[in-house]
Amino acid sequence: MTDETTWHIGITSRAAKGRDNLPPELLAVFMFLFTELKLLGPVLPRWPHYGKISGKKKETHHCHLKNGRPAYVVIWTVLDKQKKILEITYVGTHENAPY
């Protein structure tokens, strides 16, 4: 795929910390999600509990990396649809997620 068809993904320092603290098996799931975001964009309905988060200024989405207790989620925001730029803003447990 060319660079024109892939999305550019940033990650906030808070989300990077959360990613770095994931258990190894969930880090692999996160990396798969990262690849799908890059190739397919922000809308990923196949992912568990995927949804668009309403009430945010910018288009924001989330999904679960793992259900159960604790559940782990990832939240991302579309920064520029035309330039295909999104940013991962949170990686961590559901209970601490900034919905």
C-alpha positions in Angstrom: 0.0 0.0 0.0 1.2 3.5 -0.7 1.5 6.2 1.8 -1.6 7.9 0.3 -3.8 5.0 1.3 -2.6 4.6 4.9 -3.5 6.6 8.0 -0.8 8.4 10.0 -1.1 7.6 13.6 0.2 9.6 16.6 0.1 8.5 20.2 -0.1 10.8 23.2 2.4 10.4 26.0 -0.4 9.2 28.3 -1.4 6.5 25.8 2.2 5.5 25.2 2.6 4.9 29.0 -0.6 2.8 29.0 0.7 0.8 26.0 4.0 0.2 27.7 2.2 -1.1 30.8 0.1 -3.6 28.9 0.6 -7.3 29.6 2.6 -8.9 26.8 -0.4 -10.8 25.3 -2.3 -7.5 25.1 0.6 -5.6 23.6 0.4 -8.0 20.7 -3.4 -7.3 20.4 -2.7 -3.5 20.5 -0.1 -3.8 17.8 -2.7 -5.6 15.6 -5.2 -2.8 16.3 -2.5 -0.2 15.4 -1.9 -2.0 12.1 -5.6 -2.1 11.3 -6.0 1.6 12.2 -3.1 2.4 9.8 -4.5 0.4 7.0 -8.3 0.7 7.4 -8.8 4.0 9.2 -10.7 4.9 12.4 -13.9 2.9 11.8 -13.3 -0.7 12.9 -16.7 -2.4 13.6 -15.2 -5.9 13.8 -13.4 -5.0 17.1 -15.1 -5.9 20.4 -17.3 -3.1 21.8 -16.2 -0.8 19.0 -18.1 2.5 19.0 -18.0 6.1 18.3 -17.9 8.2 21.4 -20.5 11.0 21.3 -20.2 14.3 23.0 -16.6 15.0 22.0 -15.5 18.0 20.0 -13.5 15.8 17.6 -14.5 12.4 16.1 -13.5 9.9 18.7 -13.7 6.1 18.7 -12.9 3.2 21.1 -12.8 -0.5 21.3 -11.8 -3.2 23.8 -8.5 -5.1 23.6 -9.8 -7.5 26.3 -13.2 -7.9 27.9 -13.7 -9.1 31.5 -12.0 -7.8 34.6 -10.1 -5.8 34.0 -11.3 -4.8 30.6 -8.7 -2.9 28.5 -9.7 -0.2 26.0 -8.1 2.0 23.4 -9.5 5.4 22.5 -8.5 7.3 19.3 -9.4 10.7 17.7 -9.5 11.7 14.1 -7.4 14.8 13.8 -7.7 15.3 10.0 -9.8 13.2 7.7 -8.4 14.7 4.5 -4.8 14.1 5.4 -5.7 10.8 7.2 -4.3 11.6 10.6 -5.5 10.1 13.8 -4.2 10.0 17.4 -4.4 7.3 20.0 -5.3 9.2 23.2 -5.8 6.4 25.8 -4.7 2.8 26.3 -5.6 1.1 29.6 -8.2 -0.2 31.8 -11.9 0.6 31.2 -12.3 1.9 34.7 -9.8 4.7 34.1 -10.9 5.6 30.6 -11.7 9.2 30.0 -15.1 8.8 28.3 
